[in-house]
Amino acid sequence: MTTVPGTLTGWARAYVATTDLAHKLAPPPIPGELGPSLEAPSAPGRPPELRVEVRARKAPRSLVHADKRAELVHTFLHHELQAAELMCWAILRFPEAPEALRRGLSRIALEEVRHMNLYAAHLTRLGVAIGAFPVRDWFWERVPKVASPAAFVALLGVGLEGGNLDHTRRYAEALRAAGDPALAATVEEVGHDEVAHVRFALRWLEELAGPVDFDRWAALLPAPLTPVLMRGEPMDRAARQRAGLDTVFLDRLAASRL
């Protein structure tokens, strides 16, 4: 592994590549120097605690039992890990991107790490260790197909994190109904942060690709991904509007069947 200590690019590459769970959960501070271009890893380092499986596991239907809530939290934690890694991957993959964008991605990566630690604390409370359930690198299987910084923020920021705004309300309600208000509150806290992440992505999408409309956004999604996969049910229009998406965009997204 080639890194350049004390630089943002070296920091980003070390985070993606490390197989040390402690590093994934607590990376060092972001260096001030940008650093030279470094090759983006084609896959993340996976700590031995995490067993990667090829097929997706279905989300638990009932969250009444603590072990089912722990399985869900474990999935959420891994989603946050992949998001943090992919923010770092994009810093490396797109050296032509504006420095302000790359530094913004590093700050969001640290927010994703903070979310990981929030979920890790709930796993501890529920009596489960990180690695108790297998994981799937679903985001890693798809996001690296993007070919430009604009496509990256369109997919991960506007698309996938936008979809998480819908899932936030649904899971928070289900967790409260299951008798775990503390976990519901954490899901809502993470969702609040992701409103800002979507807003960040929208701002940069407009900067890189011009005024954001539904068709321009959808065209940037790498096949076979489509808009309908970026939408949860029910769609949380209020949260998406707080992130900056307008009514016309949301109407098109709600009506999308592809």
C-alpha positions in Angstrom: 0.0 0.0 0.0 1.4 3.4 -1.1 0.5 6.3 1.2 2.0 9.7 1.9 1.8 10.4 5.7 0.6 13.8 6.7 -1.5 14.4 3.6 -5.2 14.2 2.8 -4.7 11.8 0.0 -2.5 9.5 2.2 -5.1 9.7 5.0 -7.9 8.8 2.6 -6.0 5.9 1.1 -5.0 4.5 4.5 -8.6 4.6 5.6 -9.9 2.7 2.6 -7.1 0.1 2.7 -6.7 -0.6 6.4 -7.8 -3.9 7.8 -7.7 -2.6 11.3 -11.1 -2.2 12.8 -9.8 0.3 15.4 -8.6 2.5 12.5 -12.0 2.2 10.8 -13.7 3.4 14.0 -11.2 6.1 14.9 -9.0 7.4 12.1 -6.5 10.1 12.8 -7.3 13.8 12.3 -7.5 15.0 8.7 -4.1 16.5 7.6 -4.0 20.0 6.3 -1.8 19.3 3.3 -3.6 17.9 0.2 -0.8 15.7 -1.0 -0.1 14.1 -4.4 -2.4 11.9 -6.5 -2.6 8.4 -5.3 -4.3 5.4 -6.9 -7.7 4.6 -5.5 -8.0 1.1 -4.2 -10.4 -1.1 -6.2 -11.8 -2.7 -3.0 -11.7 -1.8 0.7 -9.6 -3.4 3.4 -11.9 -5.6 5.5 -11.1 -6.2 9.1 -11.1 -9.9 10.0 -14.0 -9.2 12.3 -16.2 -8.6 9.3 -17.3 -11.6 7.3 -18.4 -10.5 3.8 -21.1 -12.4 2.0 -22.1 -12.2 -1.6 -25.9 -12.3 -1.2 -28.0 -9.8 0.6 -29.7 -10.7 3.8 -33.3 -9.6 4.2 -33.9 -6.9 6.9 -35.6 -8.3 10.0 -39.4 -8.0 9.8 -40.0 -7.7 13.5 -37.8 -5.6 15.8 -39.4 -6.6 19.1 -36.5 -9.0 19.9 -33.1 -7.5 20.8 -31.2 -9.8 18.6 -33.2 -8.6 15.5 -32.6 -5.0 16.4 -28.9 -5.8 16.8 -28.8 -7.4 13.3 -30.4 -4.2 11.9 -27.9 -2.0 13.8 -25.1 -4.1 12.5 -26.3 -3.5 9.0 -26.6 0.2 9.6 -23.0 0.4 11.0 -21.7 -1.4 7.9 -23.5 1.0 5.6 -21.9 3.9 7.4 -18.5 2.2 7.1 -18.9 1.9 3.4 -20.0 5.5 3.1 -16.9 6.7 4.9 -14.7 4.5 2.8 -16.3 5.6 -0.5 -15.9 9.3 0.4 -12.2 8.6 0.8 -12.2 6.6 -2.4 -13.6 9.5 -4.3 -11.0 11.9 -2.9 -8.4 9.5 -4.6 -10.4 8.5 -7.7 -11.1 12.1 -8.8 -7.9 14.2 -8.4 -9.3 16.7 -10.9 -12.2 17.5 -8.5 -12.1 20.9 -6.8 -10.1 20.8 -3.6 -13.1 22.2 -1.7 -15.1 19.2 -2.8 -12.5 16.7 -1.8 -12.0 18.3 1.6 -15.8 18.4 2.1 -15.9 14.6 1.4 -13.2 14.0 4.0 -15.3 15.9 6.6 -18.4 13.9 5.7 -16.3 10.7 6.0 -15.6 11.6 9.6 -19.4 12.2 10.2 -20.0 8.7 8.8 -17.4 7.4 11.3 -19.2 9.2 14.1 -22.4 7.4 13.0 -20.6 4.1 13.1 -19.6 4.7 16.7 -23.1 5.6 17.6 -24.3 2.3 16.2 -21.4 0.4 17.8 -22.5 1.8 21.2 -26.0 0.3 20.6 -24.5 -3.0 19.7 -22.7 -3.0 23.0 -25.9 -2.2 24.8 -27.7 -5.0 23.0 -24.9 -7.4 23.9 -23.5 -8.0 20.4 -20.0 -7.4 19.0 -19.1 -6.0 15.7 -18.8 -9.0 13.4 -21.6 -11.0 15.0 -23.4 -10.9 11.6 -22.1 -11.2 8.1 -22.0 -8.1 5.9 -22.4 -7.3 2.2 -20.4 -4.6 0.4 -23.4 -3.5 -1.7 -22.3 0.1 -2.0 -18.8 -1.0 -3.0 -20.2 -3.2 -5.7 -21.9 -0.3 -7.3 -20.6 3.2 -6.5 -17.1 2.7 -8.0 -18.8 2.4 -11.4 -19.2 6.2 -11.5 -17.0 8.0 -14.0 -16.9 11.5 -12.7 -17.2 13.6 -9.6 -20.6 14.7 -10.7 -21.8 11.1 -11.0 -20.3 10.3 -7.6 -22.3 13.0 -5.8 -25.4 12.2 -7.9 -25.3 8.6 -6.8 -24.0 8.5 -3.3 -25.1 11.9 -2.1 -28.4 12.7 -3.9 -29.3 9.1 -4.6 -28.3 6.7 -1.8 -28.2 9.2 1.1 -31.4 10.7 -0.3 -33.0 7.3 0.0 -31.8 7.0 3.6 -33.9 10.1 4.4 -37.0 8.0 3.6 -35.7 5.0 5.6 -35.0 7.1 8.6 -38.6 7.9 9.4 -39.8 4.3 8.7 -37.2 2.7 10.9 -37.5 5.3 13.7 -41.2 4.6 13.9 -40.7 0.9 13.9 -38.0 1.0 16.6 -40.2 3.1 18.9 -43.1 0.7 18.3 -40.7 -2.1 19.3 -39.8 -0.4 22.6 -36.4 1.0 21.8 -36.7 4.8 21.8 -33.0 5.3 22.3 -32.1 3.5 19.1 -34.9 5.3 17.3 -33.4 8.6 18.5 -30.0 7.6 17.1 -31.5 6.7 13.7 -33.1 10.2 13.6 -29.9 11.8 14.6 -28.1 10.1 11.8 -30.9 11.1 9.4 -30.6 14.7 10.5 -26.9 14.7 9.5 -27.7 13.1 6.2 -30.0 16.0 5.3 -26.9 18.1 5.3 -25.0 15.4 3.3 -27.7 15.5 0.6 -27.6 19.3 0.5 -23.8 19.2 0.1 -24.1 16.7 -2.8 -26.8 18.8 -4.5 -24.7 22.0 -4.2 -21.7 20.2 -5.8 -23.9 18.5 -8.5 -25.1 21.9 -9.6 -21.5 23.3 -9.5 -20.2 20.4 -11.6 -23.1 19.6 -14.0 -25.3 22.7 -14.1 -28.8 23.2 -12.7 -30.1 20.1 -11.1 -33.2 18.5 -12.6 -34.5 15.0 -12.4 -33.5 13.9 -15.9 -29.9 15.3 -15.5 -29.6 13.5 -12.2 -31.0 10.2 -13.4 -28.7 10.2 -16.5 -25.7 10.2 -14.1 -26.7 7.0 -12.3 -24.5 4.1 -13.5 -26.4 1.2 -15.0 -28.2 -0.9 -13.8 -29.1 1.6 -11.0 -32.3 3.6 -11.6 -34.2 6.3 -9.7 -36.7 3.9 -8.2 -33.8 2.2 -6.3 -33.0 5.6 -4.7 -36.5 5.9 -3.1 -37.8 4.5 0.1 -41.4 3.8 0.9 -43.0 6.0 2.1 -40.9 8.8 0.6 -40.1 11.5 3.2 -40.8 14.6 1.1 -40.3 17.0 4.0 -36.8 15.7 4.8 -35.8 15.8 1.1 -37.1 19.3 0.8 -35.0 20.4 3.7 -32.0 18.9 1.8 -32.9 21.2 -1.1 -34.8 19.0 -3.5 -37.6 20.9 -5.1 -41.3 19.8 -5.7 -40.8 19.0 -9.4 -37.9 16.7 -8.7 -39.7 15.0 -5.9 -42.9 14.5 -8.0 -40.8 12.9 -10.7 -39.0 10.7 -8.2 -42.3 9.6 -6.6 -43.8 8.8 -10.0 -40.8 6.8 -11.2 -41.3 3.2 -11.9 -37.8 2.5 -13.3 
